[in-house]
Amino acid sequence: MMAVWFVMLFVMGLSQIMNSPDVIKALSPHYAYALLVKYPHGFWLLGAVFLATTGAEALYSDLGHCGRENIRITWVFVKISLMTNYLGQAAWILQQGDSFLRDRNPFYEMMPSWFLIPGIVIATLAAIIASQALISGSYTLINEAMSLNFWPRVTVRQPSEFKGQIYIPSVNNILWFGCILMILYFRSSANMEAAYGFSITIAMMMTTLLLTYYLFFRKKWNKFLVFGILAIFFIVESSFFITNVAKIKERWMFLFFRRCLRDWALRCWRPWRMVFRR
């Protein structure tokens, strides 16, 4: 099903790129730099496009199930399909000769009229599978956390004899309850965007700190190389963090995420605390 979904993204995008091949120039970092530096308030556009950069982290939640090479090869196909579709949407917009979308969605507008219903069905099935990927990734995360004594012991069931297939009832119930509360409060996905972007940037920054610890203290890399890598990631992630925070205007969100920030700080501090003790 996912193969059908990404093939559809690739074909749709390629059909529009063929009509406006100049849009391929958008792959050049020069235009991204010019947009951020020369366009008025261009920096704050990072918050609007941030969600287009997410999704790759979901692949790594199943790294132990699928294997490293499997993930690498699959991501080449996924990346090409996504980039082709994004460029196709840009090409479609350039062909319209209008400065406003007027509530039109380029993704569905690119589809031929005869393919619109099948396209919606495929997109819906892909969304359902994506939600399942989140659930299975949560199971993997909690299972690994229990093995590292970061999470209290809970029931883990093995629904089959295949390696890596696990089911954790308590996590499933927590996800269900949390999703119900989020839907009742936010009402629409547009209202969830800021909160989702904020949480993803926190996860990215946490991963960067843990990677720095691993490279410096475990792999014994040169400290200048490690901190150089840290600086590059910090510049990118802090930029996304600032622009996503600016989209959060309601005070309650900061109260809600303060608990997340505290947990994040404790998780990052735990490995470093052992170092300082030594």
Beta strands, then each sheet from edge to edge (+ up, - down):
end
